[in-house]
Amino acid sequence: METRIAKYLADEMGKAERAQFEAELLSDEQLSNELQKCAASWEVSSVYTNDSFDSDAAWNKIAPELTIERQLKPEKNNFSFLKIAASIVIVAAAGFFLAKNGGFTIGSDNEPLLVETANQVEEVTLPDGSVVRLNANSSISYDESFGESNRNVTLMGGANFDVQRNENLPFVISTVNSEVEVLGTSFEVRAYENESVEVNVTSGKVGFKSTKAKGEPAVLEAGEKAVLSADGTQMQKGKLKNNNFSAWWTKQLEFENVSLADIAKDLQKTYWVEIEVAESIAKCEATLYVNDQTIDGALDILQATFPAITITKDKENHIKLDGIACND
């Protein structure tokens, strides 16, 4: 029993073995109690921090890409999302985990169930049949009445949603400063801590609003996107220019006459790396296609497209692109 619990907490089980183990947790009280004891003894630490993140700079970069601006009036909101660390952990009904920020248990009566990722993408099927693909360093939680009296989830990080339609029970996603409401559709939400919240819609309609400001929700249809500033006071809406926002799980990137600076932005979001582009080549444009490649494979394709550029990995997860300015 102890060996299986250790494998589960260390995320060393395969998908089939993990699914079987979680099913046993629901029916085996002794097993769930042992999991509680083991989980409580594990040291929990944050899986994702970025103290140097500049939310204002990030907003200034993305705002010009959108077309419609809405000024919102701030109002007080004390929402805070509790983080838990470790690899992907799905805690069944009797499970237990201690949050880093203190005092939060998961799995007891009326407490949320949580799925969390570290450096991997995870696909989760919710009780109503909706499918969620969680990006790295992300988490989603919901209570035991999900699919019966509500379809409310709380998201921190990035996720792609394929929501089963239910006109009597809207699907509601809460983030640190926004709320997304749908009946049934496909869309993506990016809501990392201290960053702008981004919603991209691929089918159906989505209502998107700030929970820190007054105003009607923005209604987004297929092919549209909206971005809410990190402080929840500015929202901009525009058209989707490409589908690269979903590359973190599709591993497909397509660029047609796109600048190296913009290519680097999409590679960063897809592979969780930092890419520094020299000013001399930032405006050089490329046309290339990346299909199911690692970051090294994507960089090889970029190098083949621009043989004159120099690609250097000078430290972990940091890549530098340099070279001679391209001809106009």
C-alpha positions in Angstrom: 0.0 0.0 0.0 2.8 2.4 1.0 4.6 1.9 -2.3 1.5 2.6 -4.4 0.7 5.8 -2.3 4.3 7.0 -2.8 4.1 6.4 -6.6 0.8 8.3 -6.7 2.1 11.3 -4.8 5.3 11.4 -6.9 3.2 11.2 -10.1 5.0 8.0 -11.2 1.8 6.1 -12.1 0.7 5.7 -15.7 -2.7 7.0 -16.6 -4.5 3.7 -16.3 -2.8 2.8 -13.0 -3.6 6.3 -11.6 -7.3 6.1 -12.7 -7.6 2.7 -10.9 -5.9 4.0 -7.8 -8.2 7.0 -7.6 -11.3 4.8 -8.1 -10.1 2.7 -5.1 -9.7 5.9 -3.0 -13.5 6.5 -3.3 -14.4 3.0 -1.9 -11.4 2.1 0.4 -11.5 4.1 3.6 -8.2 2.6 4.8 -6.4 3.5 1.6 -7.8 7.1 1.7 -6.8 7.5 5.4 -3.2 6.3 4.6 -3.1 8.8 1.7 -4.1 11.6 4.1 -1.2 10.7 6.5 1.4 10.5 3.7 0.2 13.7 2.0 0.2 15.6 5.3 3.8 14.7 5.8 5.0 15.9 2.5 6.7 19.3 2.3 4.6 21.6 0.1 6.2 24.3 -1.8 5.2 26.7 -4.6 5.5 25.2 -8.1 5.5 28.5 -9.9 6.7 31.9 -8.9 8.0 34.8 -10.9 8.8 37.7 -8.7 10.2 39.8 -11.5 7.1 39.7 -13.7 6.1 43.2 -14.9 2.3 43.1 -15.4 2.2 46.7 -16.7 4.8 46.0 -19.3 3.0 42.8 -20.4 -0.3 44.7 -20.8 1.4 47.5 -22.9 2.7 44.8 -25.2 -0.6 43.0 -25.8 -3.0 46.0 -25.9 -2.0 47.3 -29.3 -3.0 43.9 -30.8 -6.6 44.4 -29.8 -9.2 46.7 -31.3 -11.9 47.7 -28.8 -11.1 49.2 -25.4 -13.5 49.3 -22.4 -12.7 51.4 -19.4 -14.0 49.8 -16.2 -14.6 51.3 -12.7 -12.7 49.4 -10.0 -14.6 48.0 -7.1 -13.4 46.1 -4.1 -12.8 42.3 -4.3 -11.0 40.3 -1.8 -10.7 37.1 -3.9 -7.5 35.1 -3.4 -6.7 31.8 -4.9 -4.9 29.2 -2.7 -2.0 27.4 -4.3 -0.9 23.9 -3.7 2.4 22.4 -4.9 3.8 19.1 -6.2 3.2 17.2 -9.4 -0.3 16.6 -10.7 -2.4 15.5 -7.8 -6.0 14.5 -8.0 -7.4 14.1 -4.5 -10.5 11.9 -4.4 -13.5 12.4 -2.0 -11.7 11.3 1.2 -8.3 12.7 0.2 -6.4 15.5 1.9 -3.7 18.0 1.1 -2.4 21.1 2.9 -2.1 24.3 0.9 1.0 26.4 1.0 -0.9 29.5 2.0 -2.4 27.6 5.0 -5.6 26.1 6.3 -7.1 24.6 3.1 -8.0 21.0 2.9 -9.3 19.2 -0.1 -11.7 16.3 -0.3 -13.6 16.5 2.9 -17.4 17.1 2.9 -18.3 20.3 0.9 -14.7 21.1 0.2 -13.4 21.6 -3.4 -11.8 18.8 -5.4 -8.6 20.0 -7.1 -6.4 19.1 -10.1 -3.0 20.8 -10.3 -0.1 20.5 -12.7 3.6 21.3 -12.3 5.6 21.2 -15.6 3.2 19.1 -17.7 -0.1 19.4 -19.5 -2.9 17.3 -18.1 -6.4 16.4 -19.6 -9.3 16.1 -17.2 -12.9 15.0 -17.8 -15.2 16.7 -15.3 -18.4 15.0 -13.9 -20.6 16.7 -16.5 -18.5 15.3 -19.4 -16.7 18.6 -20.1 -13.1 18.2 -21.0 -10.4 20.5 -19.6 -6.8 20.6 -20.7 -4.7 22.2 -18.0 -1.5 24.0 -19.0 1.7 23.7 -17.0 1.8 25.4 -13.6 -2.0 25.6 -13.5 -4.9 24.3 -11.2 -8.6 23.9 -11.4 -11.0 23.2 -8.5 -14.7 22.4 -8.1 -17.0 21.1 -5.4 -18.8 17.8 -5.0 -22.1 19.2 -6.3 -20.5 20.1 -9.7 -22.8 18.9 -12.5 -25.8 18.7 -10.1 -26.6 22.1 -8.6 -23.8 24.0 -10.3 -21.0 23.9 -12.9 -18.6 26.4 -11.2 -14.9 26.0 -11.3 -12.0 28.1 -10.1 -8.9 28.4 -12.4 -5.4 29.6 -11.8 -3.2 29.4 -14.9 -4.1 28.3 -18.4 -6.7 25.8 -19.6 -8.6 24.8 -22.8 -12.2 24.0 -22.2 -14.6 21.9 -24.3 -17.8 22.4 -22.4 -20.9 20.1 -22.6 -24.0 22.1 -23.4 -26.5 22.5 -20.6 -28.9 25.4 -20.9 -30.2 24.9 -17.4 -26.8 25.0 -15.7 -24.3 27.5 -17.0 -20.6 26.6 -16.8 -18.8 29.4 -14.8 -15.1 29.9 -14.5 -13.7 32.2 -11.8 -10.2 33.5 -11.8 -8.4 36.0 -9.6 -10.2 39.0 -11.1 -12.6 37.8 -13.8 -15.5 35.4 -14.5 -16.3 33.5 -17.7 -19.8 32.1 -18.3 -20.9 29.7 -21.0 -23.7 27.2 -21.8 -21.6 24.9 -24.0 -18.7 25.8 -26.3 -14.9 25.5 -26.9 -12.6 28.2 -25.7 -9.4 28.9 -23.8 -8.6 30.9 -20.7 -5.2 32.2 -19.6 -5.2 33.6 -16.1 -1.8 33.3 -14.4 -1.2 35.2 -11.2 -0.2 38.9 -11.7 -0.9 38.6 -15.5 -3.6 39.8 -17.8 -6.5 37.4 -18.2 -7.0 36.3 -21.9 -10.0 34.5 -23.3 -9.9 33.0 -26.9 -13.1 31.5 -28.3 -13.1 28.8 -31.0 -16.8 28.0 -31.1 -20.1 29.2 -29.6 -20.5 32.3 -27.3 -18.8 33.3 -24.1 -19.6 35.9 -21.5 -16.4 37.5 -20.0 -16.4 40.1 -17.2 -14.3 41.7 -14.6 -15.2 40.9 -11.0 -13.3 43.9 -9.8 -15.2 46.5 -11.9 -18.8 47.4 -12.8 -20.1 46.8 -16.3 -21.8 44.3 -18.5 -19.9 41.2 -19.6 -18.2 41.3 -23.0 -19.8 38.7 -25.3 -17.3 36.9 -27.4 -18.1 34.7 -30.4 -16.1 32.2 -32.3 -13.0 33.8 -33.7 -12.8 36.5 -31.1 -10.6 37.2 -28.1 -10.5 39.6 -25.1 -7.9 40.5 -22.6 -8.5 41.9 -19.2 -5.7 43.8 -17.5 -4.0 42.4 -14.4 -5.8 44.9 -12.2 -9.2 44.2 -13.7 -9.8 47.7 -14.9 -9.2 47.6 -18.7 -10.7 45.2 -21.2 -9.9 45.0 -24.9 -11.7 42.8 -27.5 -10.5 41.8 -30.9 -10.3 39.1 -33.6 -8.2 36.0 -33.3 -5.2 36.4 -35.6 -4.1 32.8 -35.4 -4.5 29.6 -33.4 -1.1 29.6 -31.9 -2.6 30.5 -28.5 -3.5 26.7 -28.2 -0.1 25.5 -29.2 0.8 24.6 -25.6 -1.3 21.5 -26.0 -1.6 21.0 -29.8 2.1 21.6 -30.3 1.3 23.1 -33.6 2.5 26.6 -34.5 2.0 28.3 -37.8 3.6 31.6 -38.8 3.1 33.4 -42.1 5.3 36.5 -42.6 5.6 37.0 -38.8 8.4 38.9 -37.1 10.9 37.1 -35.0 9.9 39.1 -32.0 6.3 37.8 -32.3 7.5 34.2 -33.1 9.5 34.3 -29.9 6.4 35.4 -27.9 4.4 32.3 -29.1 7.4 30.0 -28.5 7.7 31.3 -24.9 4.0 30.6 -24.2 4.2 27.2 -25.8 7.4 25.8 -24.3 7.7 27.8 -21.0 11.1 29.3 -22.0 12.4 32.9 -22.1 13.6 34.1 -25.5 15.6 37.2 -25.9 15.6 38.6 -29.5 18.3 41.0 -30.5 16.9 44.3 -31.7 18.8 44.0 -35.0 16.7 41.0 -36.1 13.5 41.5 -34.1 11.6 42.8 -37.1 12.8 40.1 -39.6 9.8 38.1 -40.8 9.5 34.4 -41.3 7.1 31.8 -42.6 7.3 28.4 -40.9 5.3 25.6 -39.5 6.0 23.6 -36.3 4.2 20.3 -35.8 4.6 18.2 -32.6 8.1 19.4 -31.9 10.1 20.0 -28.7 11.6 23.4 -28.2 14.9 22.2 -29.7 13.0 20.9 -32.7 11.2 24.3 -33.1 14.5 26.1 -32.9 16.0 23.8 -35.5 13.2 24.8 -37.9 13.7 28.4 -37.1 17.5 28.1 -37.7 16.8 26.4 -41.1 14.6 29.3 -42.0 17.1 31.9 -40.9 20.6 30.3 -41.3 22.3 33.6 -40.5 20.9 33.9 -37.0 22.7 32.6 -33.9 20.7 30.7 -31.3 22.3 30.4 -27.9 21.1 28.8 -24.7 23.0 30.8 -22.1 21.2 29.5 -19.0 18.3 27.2 -18.0 15.2 28.0 -20.0 16.8 31.1 -21.5 17.5 31.4 -25.2 19.0 34.3 -27.1 18.5 35.0 -30.8 21.1 37.2 -32.4 22.4 38.0 -35.9 22.8 40.6 -38.6 19.9 42.8 -39.5 17.8 41.3 -42.4 17.3 43.2 -45.6 14.0 45.0 -46.1 
